[in-house]
Amino acid sequence: MAKKHNSVVSNLILSTLFAFFSIQLSAQYQNQNFESKSDFWQNVQFGGGLGLSFGNRYTDISVSPSAIYNVNEYFAVGLGAQYTYVKQKDFYNSNLYGGSLITLFNPIPEVQLSAELEQLRVNLKGVGTNDFSRNFWNTGLFLGAGYRNGNVTIGARYNVLYKEDQGAYSDAFMPFVRFYF
């Protein structure tokens, strides 16, 4: 009976030690994961752009949120989304939506070079006497440069895939203002 009691006590002690070390190892593993996650999120910035344009019987509203990951002080990569509504009264309505892959390079703190691959779905519908409908995908590859001051970059970009009368934009050259926080 004493052997059986010693065996039960030994098993209980071993089980307790095993549980204790398992909990300690698990807590350390979870703490390491938390630290690595917080390091990742410290390098992420959110931002993008808003655009509003109004004119004589014309409206253009654009929202383009994005997030970038700063690989180091010179290089960042990210993703963006875009939605644009354009209306020329008594002529057409247009909805554009899609996403983009973004790369940013800062050779010096004040200069930002960018490359952005954008894929948009374009839904264009004529109104009034202009009864037409066009739905298509538009791909753009924008190369840009801008002046950066803190969280704001002002510059211009050029769509190297631009073809006149075959895309979502009326010109290959576009100014921009970017914000990242």
Sequence and secondary structure as in RCSB ss.txt:
>XXXX:A:sequence
MAKKHNSVVSNLILSTLFAFFSIQLSAQYQNQNFESKSDFWQNVQFGGGLGLSFGNRYTDISVSPSAIYNVNEYF
AVGLGAQYTYVKQKDFYNSNLYGGSLITLFNPIPEVQLSAELEQLRVNLKGVGTNDFSRNFWNTGLFLGAGYRNG
NVTIGARYNVLYKEDQGAYSDAFMPFVRFYF
>XXXX:A:secstr
 HHHHHHHHHHHHHHHHHHHHHHHHHHHHHHHHHHHHHHHHHTEEEEEEEEEEEETTEEEEEEEEEEEEESSSSE
EEEEEEEEEEEEETTTEEEEEEEEEEEEEEEEETTEEEEEEEEEEEEEEEE TT   EEEEEEEEEEEEEEEEET
TEEEEEEEETT  TTSSS S SEEEEEEEE 
